[in-house]
Amino acid sequence: MTDQPTGAVRELLRAVLEALDIHAPATVGDGEVHDRLLADRAMHAVIALRGVLQDGDDPGWSADYLRARLTEHPTTGYRADAEGSGR
């Protein structure tokens, strides 16, 4: 078994999962909004990860940054799959 991340790194990983693990759209028509939201959230996750890995940013700060950006891109505006697939 490998070492499990702790502290700030674990919080950053949780924030990345929160960013990317959104419900699948219920219909094809809901897909456009879902895809735009997921793309925006993924972009911010990449920025946070790049900051840590390339620029030496603090993982805790990056987790906070990412969560602040996620509040700007809530998973609303589309109907989610009622069966929970994609999550």
C-alpha positions in Angstrom: 0.0 0.0 0.0 1.3 3.5 -0.8 1.3 6.5 1.5 -1.9 8.4 1.5 -1.8 12.1 1.0 -2.6 14.2 4.1 -3.3 17.7 5.0 -3.3 20.4 2.3 -2.6 17.9 -0.5 -5.6 15.8 0.5 -7.7 19.0 0.5 -6.5 19.9 -3.0 -7.4 16.5 -4.2 -10.8 16.7 -2.7 -11.3 20.1 -4.4 -10.3 18.7 -7.7 -12.7 15.8 -7.3 -15.5 18.3 -6.3 -14.7 20.2 -9.5 -14.9 17.2 -11.9 -17.4 14.9 -10.3 -20.6 16.4 -11.4 -23.8 14.7 -12.4 -24.4 13.6 -15.9 -27.0 15.6 -17.9 -30.5 14.1 -18.0 -31.0 14.7 -21.7 -29.1 15.6 -24.8 -30.4 19.1 -24.5 -29.0 19.5 -21.0 -25.6 18.4 -22.3 -24.5 21.8 -23.6 -24.8 23.5 -20.2 -23.3 20.4 -18.4 -20.3 20.4 -20.8 -19.7 24.2 -20.5 -19.8 23.9 -16.7 -17.5 20.9 -16.6 -15.0 22.6 -19.0 -14.9 25.7 -16.8 -14.5 23.7 -13.6 -11.8 21.5 -15.2 -9.9 24.6 -16.4 -9.8 26.0 -12.8 -8.7 22.6 -11.5 -5.8 22.6 -14.0 -4.8 26.1 -12.9 -4.8 25.0 -9.3 -2.7 21.9 -10.0 -0.3 23.7 -12.3 0.2 26.3 -9.6 1.3 23.7 -7.1 3.3 21.5 -9.5 5.0 24.2 -11.6 5.0 27.4 -9.5 5.3 25.9 -6.0 2.0 27.3 -4.7 0.8 26.0 -1.4 -1.6 23.2 -1.9 -3.9 24.5 0.8 -4.1 27.9 -0.8 -4.7 26.3 -4.2 -7.6 24.2 -2.7 -9.1 27.4 -1.4 -8.6 29.1 -4.8 -10.3 26.3 -6.6 -13.2 26.1 -4.2 -13.7 29.9 -4.6 -13.8 29.4 -8.4 -16.3 26.5 -8.1 -18.7 28.8 -6.4 -18.6 30.9 -9.6 -19.5 27.8 -11.6 -22.2 26.0 -9.6 -23.7 22.8 -11.1 -27.0 24.5 -11.9 -28.9 25.3 -15.1 -29.3 21.8 -16.3 -31.3 18.8 -15.3 -29.1 16.1 -13.9 -29.6 12.4 -14.5 -32.0 11.1 -11.9 -30.2 7.7 -11.8 -27.0 9.3 -10.7 -24.9 8.0 -13.5 -21.7 10.0 -14.0 -21.3 10.6 -10.4 
